Amino acid sequence: MKPDTSKWGNPQAYDFIKDAAADSVAWEFLRRNEQYQKDYDDMQVAAANAMPSNALDRWGLSFRGKT
């Protein structure tokens, strides 16, 4: 999961931050974190329902159960 970094130097690319909810701002920082990217890639390789508990703790992630 390598984010598109082509517009990171463009101030207009951040106009949405002015009106963004806290979770959107948090996601912008999280998705750019190299350790998060590595953990995400590792989770993609793991079984579909097996998320390492250390990744949950490290990133504060929680997901709804299957419905």
Contact map, one row per residue, 1 for C-alpha under 8 A:
1110000000000000000000000000000000001001100000000000000000000000000
1111000000000000000000000000000000001000000000000000000000000000000
1111100000000000000000000000001100000000000000000000000000000000000
0111111000000000000000000000000000000000000000000000000000000000000
0011111100000000000000000000000000000000000000000000000000000000000
0001111110000000000000000000000000000000000000000000000000000000000
0001111111001000000000000000000000000000000000000000000000000000000
0000111111101000000000000000000000000000000000000000000000000000000
0000011111100000000000000000000000000000000000000000000000000000000
0000001111111100000000000000000000000000000000000000000000000000000
0000000111111110000000000000000000000000000000000000000000000000000
0000000001111110000000000000000000000000000000000000000000000000000
0000001101111111000000000000000000000000000000000000000000000000000
0000000001111111110000000000000000000000000000000000000000000000000
0000000000111111110000000000000000000000000000000000000000000000000
0000000000001111111100000000000000000000000000000000000000000000000
0000000000000111111100001000000000000000000000000000000000000000000
0000000000000111111100000000000000000000000000000000000000000000000
0000000000000001111110000000000000000000000000000000000000000000000
0000000000000001111111011000000000000000000000000000000000000000000
0000000000000000001111111000000000000000000000000000000000000000000
0000000000000000000111111100000000000000000000000000000000000000000
0000000000000000000011111110000000000000000000000000000000000000000
0000000000000000000111111111000000000000000000000000000000000000000
0000000000000000100111111111100000000000000000000000000000000000000
0000000000000000000001111111110000000000000000000000000000000000000
0000000000000000000000111111111000000000000000000000000000000000000
0000000000000000000000011111111100000000000000000000000000000000000
0000000000000000000000001111111110000000000000000000000000000000000
0000000000000000000000000111111110010000000000000000000000000000000
0010000000000000000000000011111110011000000000000000000000000000000
0010000000000000000000000001111111011000000000000000000000000000000
0000000000000000000000000000111111111000000000000000000000000000000
0000000000000000000000000000000111111100000000000000000000000000000
0000000000000000000000000000000011111110000000000000000000000000000
0000000000000000000000000000011111111111000000000000000000100000000
1100000000000000000000000000001111111111100000000000000000000000000
0000000000000000000000000000000001111111110000000000000000000000000
0000000000000000000000000000000000111111111000000000001000000000000
1000000000000000000000000000000000011111111100000000000000000000000
1000000000000000000000000000000000001111111110000000000000000000000
0000000000000000000000000000000000000111111111000000000000000000000
0000000000000000000000000000000000000011111111100111000000000000000
0000000000000000000000000000000000000001111111110000000000000000000
0000000000000000000000000000000000000000111111100000000000000000000
0000000000000000000000000000000000000000011111110110000000000000000
0000000000000000000000000000000000000000001111111110000000000000000
0000000000000000000000000000000000000000000101111110000000000000000
0000000000000000000000000000000000000000000000111110000000000000000
0000000000000000000000000000000000000000001001111111000000000000000
0000000000000000000000000000000000000000001001111111101100000000000
0000000000000000000000000000000000000000001000000111111100000000000
0000000000000000000000000000000000000000000000000011111110000000000
0000000000000000000000000000000000000000000000000001111111000000000
0000000000000000000000000000000000000010000000000011111111111000000
0000000000000000000000000000000000000000000000000011111111111100000
0000000000000000000000000000000000000000000000000000111111111000000
0000000000000000000000000000000000000000000000000000011111110000000
0000000000000000000000000000000000010000000000000000001111111000000
0000000000000000000000000000000000000000000000000000001111111100000
0000000000000000000000000000000000000000000000000000001110111110000
0000000000000000000000000000000000000000000000000000000100011111000
0000000000000000000000000000000000000000000000000000000000001111100
0000000000000000000000000000000000000000000000000000000000000111110
0000000000000000000000000000000000000000000000000000000000000011111
0000000000000000000000000000000000000000000000000000000000000001111
0000000000000000000000000000000000000000000000000000000000000000111
